């Protein structure tokens, strides 16, 4: 069954686009990535890959491995012309962030150890 989805981002809306409810949430993210605007306010925060896109429906993050049909109950009763709005969050992780976090957590025990070693 076809679903019409609109995607609401803090900088604007995308869609509505039509999707078959048998496709996965990951496929929806891939399509959204290809449809992302290259100009206007949304172009300031483009996702680099589909994994950077988080979709929210009824306060829940959608699981990329599940088909859209699993979320039909959260969408309510839909008529043929109804449009479902999903909220979109882009979370881009810079490549070096994990290394910085590891260095920061490794430095903290070292600091505590050196402080403990200084006191008699």
C-alpha positions in Angstrom: 0.0 0.0 0.0 1.3 3.4 -0.9 2.1 6.0 1.8 2.6 9.7 1.2 5.3 11.1 3.5 6.5 14.6 4.2 9.7 15.2 6.1 10.0 18.1 8.5 13.4 19.4 9.3 14.2 22.5 11.5 15.2 24.3 8.3 12.2 23.3 6.2 10.1 20.5 4.7 10.8 17.9 2.0 8.0 16.2 0.1 5.5 14.8 0.1 6.9 11.7 -1.6 5.1 8.4 -2.2 6.5 5.2 -0.8 5.3 1.6 -0.8 4.9 0.5 2.9 6.8 -2.7 2.2 10.2 -0.8 1.8 12.5 -0.4 4.7 13.1 2.8 6.6 16.7 2.6 5.4 15.4 2.8 1.8 13.4 5.9 2.8 16.6 7.4 4.2 18.5 6.7 0.9 15.7 8.4 -1.1 15.7 11.3 1.3 19.5 11.6 0.8 19.1 11.8 -3.0 16.2 14.4 -2.7 18.1 16.6 -0.2 18.1 20.3 -1.4 21.4 21.7 -2.7 20.3 25.3 -2.1 18.2 27.1 0.5 18.4 26.8 4.3 18.4 22.9 4.2 21.6 22.9 2.2 23.5 24.3 5.2 23.1 21.0 7.0 23.3 18.2 4.4 23.7 14.6 5.4 26.8 12.9 4.1 25.2 9.5 4.1 21.9 7.9 4.9 23.1 6.8 8.3 23.3 10.5 9.3 19.5 10.8 8.8 17.3 10.1 11.8 13.6 9.8 11.3 11.1 10.3 14.1 7.4 9.4 14.1 5.2 9.8 17.2 8.3 10.6 19.3 10.1 7.4 18.3 13.2 7.0 16.2 12.5 4.7 13.3 14.6 1.5 13.0 16.3 1.3 9.6 15.9 -2.4 9.4 12.1 -2.4 9.7 9.6 -1.8 6.9 7.3 1.2 6.9 4.4 -1.1 7.4 5.6 -1.8 11.0 4.8 1.8 11.8 1.3 1.9 10.3 -0.3 1.8 13.7 1.7 4.9 14.8 0.4 6.7 11.6 -3.2 6.4 12.5 -6.1 5.8 10.1 -5.0 7.1 6.7 -7.2 8.0 3.7 -5.9 7.8 0.2 -4.9 11.5 0.1 -3.5 11.7 3.7 0.1 12.7 4.2 2.2 11.5 7.2 4.8 13.9 8.6 8.0 12.5 9.8 10.5 14.7 11.7 14.1 14.6 10.4 17.3 15.1 12.4 20.7 15.1 10.8 23.5 13.9 13.0 26.7 14.1 11.2 29.6 12.6 13.1 33.0 14.1 12.2 35.6 11.4 11.5 37.9 12.3 14.4 35.2 12.5 17.2 35.6 8.9 18.4 39.4 9.3 18.7 39.0 12.5 20.7 36.5 10.9 23.1 38.9 7.9 23.6 41.8 10.3 24.3 39.7 12.3 26.8 38.6 9.2 28.7 42.1 7.9 28.7 43.5 11.2 30.0 41.0 11.3 32.9 42.3 8.2 34.7 45.9 9.3 34.1 45.1 12.6 35.7 43.6 11.0 38.8 46.5 8.5 39.0 49.1 11.3 38.8 47.2 13.4 41.3 47.1 10.3 43.6 50.8 9.6 43.1 51.7 13.2 44.1 50.0 13.0 47.5 51.9 11.1 50.2 
